[in-house]
Amino acid sequence: MQKVIKQIPNLITSANLLCGCLACVFAGLNQFEAAFWTVLLGITFDLFDGMIARVLNVTSDLGLQLDSLADVITSGFTPGIVVYQLFIRSGVLVTDFKLNFFSETIVFSIAPLALIAFLLPVGAAFRLAKFNLLKTKSLDFFGLPTPANALFFCSLPLMIAHPSFSFIASFFKSAYFLIFLILLSVFMMNSSWRLFSLKTNFKLGIKAFIFPLILFLISVLIIYLYQGAGFPLIILIYLILSATRNWVLFQA
């Protein structure tokens, strides 16, 4: 029975990985809404696997590594595919290549500029690897968490398609702006910028608790108004609130 209980967190992590695989399929088929909600489901599994492992007292090095491998797919590779497809929609050049292999000629089409999108899984992998090497864990994040980054990019197509955001849709349809966002996100994921998590450190006082509460309330309103299309706005507000919290708690 103990062996079965020990595998429960790993099964939840595996569900996260499965969601990531399905989301990659949806993104490759331009089914962006399905890809986004599948990623969100995977991230939900990711939130609970570690929590359940601690409750059951069955944390393990295997679970830690499996968790990161699942995150590379769900929160790294999936947004890479989504953004690659956004590059295609922006009108970047798609080139046909021929490869002669013995007596066979293999023809494939690819958009060279759009390959920049796969800096996202590379940046996510570096962040997750560095996290696994940390000797001491903090309640705060240092650098943008890969799930938050994934939610931002996977929800961009929904924002572009939503009529309420038509005034900024042209920016996200620009290949140059996408490149800027990719480079910025890779930098932020691997930076030392302090961002709060939902695991509030009550030792910092009521001021520390108020910022996650504000984010939660605003997020509920945004999701009610815009559904998945509002997630880029939620991530932006999260960054602003984290910067404000840092100034209030550590600078003032």
C-alpha positions as CSV (number, residue, x, y, z in Angstrom):
1,M,0.0,0.0,0.0
2,Q,2.9,2.4,0.8
3,K,4.3,1.8,-2.6
4,V,1.0,2.8,-4.2
5,I,0.7,5.9,-2.1
6,K,4.3,6.9,-2.9
7,Q,3.4,6.9,-6.7
8,I,0.4,9.2,-6.3
9,P,2.4,12.5,-6.8
10,N,4.2,11.0,-9.7
11,L,0.9,10.0,-11.4
12,I,-0.3,13.6,-11.0
13,T,3.0,14.8,-12.5
14,S,2.5,12.4,-15.3
15,A,-0.9,13.9,-15.9
16,N,0.8,17.3,-16.3
17,L,3.2,15.7,-18.8
18,L,0.2,14.2,-20.7
19,C,-1.5,17.6,-20.8
20,G,1.6,19.1,-22.2
21,C,1.8,16.5,-25.0
22,L,-1.9,17.0,-25.9
23,A,-1.4,20.8,-25.9
24,C,1.5,20.5,-28.3
25,V,-0.8,18.5,-30.7
26,F,-3.5,21.2,-30.4
27,A,-1.0,24.0,-30.9
28,G,0.4,22.3,-34.0
29,L,-3.1,22.1,-35.4
30,N,-3.7,25.8,-34.7
31,Q,-6.4,24.8,-32.1
32,F,-5.1,27.5,-29.8
33,E,-8.0,27.6,-27.3
34,A,-7.8,23.9,-26.7
35,A,-4.0,24.2,-26.3
36,F,-4.4,27.0,-23.8
37,W,-6.9,25.3,-21.6
38,T,-5.0,22.0,-21.7
39,V,-1.8,23.8,-20.6
40,L,-3.8,25.4,-17.8
41,L,-5.0,22.0,-16.7
42,G,-1.4,20.7,-16.8
43,I,-0.2,23.6,-14.7
44,T,-3.0,22.9,-12.2
45,F,-1.7,19.3,-11.9
46,D,1.8,20.9,-11.4
47,L,0.5,22.9,-8.5
48,F,-0.8,19.9,-6.7
49,D,1.8,17.2,-7.2
50,G,4.4,18.7,-4.8
51,M,1.7,19.7,-2.3
52,I,0.3,16.2,-2.2
53,A,3.8,14.7,-2.0
54,R,4.5,16.8,1.1
55,V,1.1,16.0,2.7
56,L,1.7,12.2,2.2
57,N,5.4,12.7,3.2
58,V,6.6,10.9,0.0
59,T,8.8,13.6,-1.6
60,S,11.6,12.1,-3.6
61,D,14.4,13.1,-6.0
62,L,12.6,11.1,-8.7
63,G,9.5,13.3,-8.3
64,L,11.6,16.5,-8.5
65,Q,13.2,15.4,-11.7
66,L,10.0,14.1,-13.2
67,D,8.3,17.4,-12.3
68,S,10.9,19.5,-14.2
69,L,10.8,17.2,-17.2
70,A,7.0,17.6,-17.4
71,D,7.3,21.3,-17.1
72,V,9.7,21.5,-20.0
73,I,7.0,20.1,-22.2
74,T,3.9,21.8,-20.7
75,S,5.4,25.2,-19.9
76,G,8.3,25.2,-22.3
77,F,7.8,23.3,-25.6
78,T,4.1,24.1,-25.9
79,P,4.5,27.9,-25.8
80,G,7.3,27.4,-28.3
81,I,4.9,25.8,-30.8
82,V,2.2,28.4,-30.2
83,V,4.6,31.2,-30.9
84,Y,6.0,29.4,-33.9
85,Q,2.5,29.3,-35.3
86,L,2.1,33.0,-34.5
87,F,5.2,33.7,-36.6
88,I,3.7,31.8,-39.5
89,R,0.5,33.9,-39.2
90,S,2.6,37.1,-39.1
91,G,3.7,36.3,-42.6
92,V,7.3,35.3,-42.1
93,L,9.0,33.5,-45.0
94,V,8.4,29.8,-45.2
95,T,11.1,28.0,-47.2
96,D,11.1,24.6,-48.8
97,F,14.3,22.5,-48.2
98,K,15.4,19.4,-50.0
99,L,17.6,16.8,-48.4
100,N,19.1,14.0,-50.6
101,F,19.4,10.9,-48.5
102,F,20.8,7.9,-50.4
103,S,18.3,7.4,-53.2
104,E,15.5,9.4,-51.4
105,T,14.8,13.1,-51.6
106,I,13.2,14.5,-48.5
107,V,11.4,17.8,-48.8
108,F,10.3,19.8,-45.8
109,S,9.1,23.3,-45.2
110,I,10.1,25.5,-42.4
111,A,10.2,29.2,-41.4
112,P,13.8,29.9,-40.3
113,L,12.9,33.2,-38.5
114,A,10.1,31.4,-36.6
115,L,12.6,29.0,-35.1
116,I,13.4,31.8,-32.6
117,A,10.2,30.7,-30.8
118,F,12.1,27.6,-29.6
119,L,14.3,29.8,-27.4
120,L,11.3,29.6,-25.0
121,P,11.7,25.9,-24.2
122,V,15.5,26.4,-24.0
123,G,15.1,29.3,-21.5
124,A,12.5,27.2,-19.6
125,A,14.9,24.2,-19.4
126,F,17.7,26.4,-18.1
127,R,15.5,27.9,-15.4
128,L,14.2,24.5,-14.3
129,A,17.7,23.0,-14.2
130,K,18.9,25.9,-12.0
131,F,15.9,25.5,-9.7
132,N,16.7,21.8,-9.2
133,L,20.3,22.7,-8.2
134,L,19.2,25.1,-5.5
135,K,20.3,24.0,-2.0
136,T,17.7,26.1,-0.2
137,K,14.2,26.8,-1.5
138,S,12.4,30.1,-1.0
139,L,8.7,30.9,-0.8
140,D,9.3,33.6,-3.4
141,F,10.3,33.0,-7.0
142,F,13.5,34.4,-8.4
143,G,12.8,35.0,-12.1
144,L,9.5,34.5,-13.9
145,P,8.1,31.0,-13.2
146,T,7.8,28.9,-16.3
147,P,4.1,28.2,-15.8
148,A,3.4,32.0,-15.8
149,N,5.5,32.4,-18.9
150,A,3.6,29.6,-20.6
151,L,0.2,31.0,-19.7
152,F,1.2,34.4,-21.2
153,F,2.3,33.0,-24.5
154,C,-0.3,30.3,-24.9
155,S,-3.1,32.8,-24.3
156,L,-1.7,35.4,-26.8
157,P,-3.7,33.9,-29.7
158,L,-6.9,34.2,-27.6
159,M,-6.1,37.8,-26.9
160,I,-5.4,38.5,-30.5
161,A,-8.8,37.0,-31.5
162,H,-10.8,38.7,-28.8
163,P,-12.6,41.9,-30.0
164,S,-11.9,43.7,-26.7
165,F,-8.1,43.7,-27.5
166,S,-8.3,44.5,-31.2
167,F,-6.5,47.8,-30.5
168,I,-3.3,46.0,-29.6
169,A,-3.7,42.8,-31.7
170,S,-1.4,44.3,-34.5
171,F,1.5,44.4,-32.1
172,F,1.3,40.7,-31.3
173,K,1.0,39.9,-35.0
174,S,4.3,41.5,-35.6
175,A,7.3,39.2,-36.0
176,Y,9.6,41.8,-34.5
177,F,7.5,42.3,-31.5
178,L,7.3,38.5,-31.0
179,I,11.1,38.4,-31.1
180,F,11.2,41.1,-28.4
181,L,8.8,39.2,-26.2
182,I,10.7,36.0,-26.6
183,L,14.1,37.5,-25.7
184,L,12.5,39.4,-22.8
185,S,10.8,36.3,-21.4
186,V,14.0,34.2,-21.6
187,F,15.9,36.9,-19.7
188,M,13.1,37.2,-17.1
189,M,12.8,33.5,-16.5
190,N,16.6,33.3,-15.7
191,S,16.9,36.6,-13.9
192,S,17.1,37.1,-10.1
193,W,14.0,39.4,-10.0
194,R,12.0,38.5,-6.9
195,L,8.3,37.6,-7.6
196,F,5.8,36.5,-5.0
197,S,4.2,33.1,-5.0
198,L,0.8,32.1,-3.7
199,K,2.7,30.5,-0.7
200,T,2.8,33.7,1.2
201,N,5.5,34.2,3.8
202,F,3.5,35.5,6.8
203,K,6.7,36.4,8.6
204,L,6.8,39.4,6.3
205,G,3.5,40.6,7.8
206,I,0.1,41.5,6.4
207,K,1.7,43.6,3.6
208,A,3.0,40.4,2.0
209,F,-0.4,38.7,2.1
210,I,-2.2,41.6,0.5
211,F,-0.5,41.4,-2.9
212,P,-1.5,37.8,-3.7
213,L,-5.0,38.6,-2.5
214,I,-5.1,41.6,-4.9
215,L,-3.8,39.5,-7.7
216,F,-6.5,36.8,-7.0
217,L,-9.3,39.3,-7.0
218,I,-8.2,41.1,-10.1
219,S,-7.7,37.7,-11.9
220,V,-11.2,36.5,-11.1
221,L,-12.6,39.8,-12.6
222,I,-10.4,39.5,-15.7
223,I,-11.3,35.9,-16.3
224,Y,-15.0,36.7,-15.8
225,L,-14.7,39.5,-18.4
226,Y,-12.3,38.0,-21.0
227,Q,-11.9,34.2,-20.2
228,G,-8.6,32.9,-21.5
229,A,-7.9,36.0,-23.5
230,G,-7.3,37.9,-20.3
231,F,-4.3,35.9,-19.1
232,P,-1.6,38.1,-20.7
233,L,-3.1,41.0,-18.7
234,I,-3.0,38.9,-15.5
235,I,0.7,38.0,-16.0
236,L,1.5,41.7,-16.6
237,I,-0.4,42.7,-13.4
238,Y,1.4,40.0,-11.5
239,L,4.8,41.5,-12.6
240,I,3.6,45.0,-11.6
241,L,2.3,43.8,-8.2
242,S,5.6,41.9,-7.5
243,A,7.7,45.0,-8.3
244,T,5.4,47.1,-6.0
245,R,5.7,44.4,-3.2
246,N,9.5,44.4,-3.5
247,W,9.6,48.2,-3.1
248,V,7.2,48.2,-0.1
249,L,8.8,45.3,1.7
250,F,12.5,45.5,0.9
251,Q,13.1,49.1,-0.2
252,A,10.8,51.3,1.8
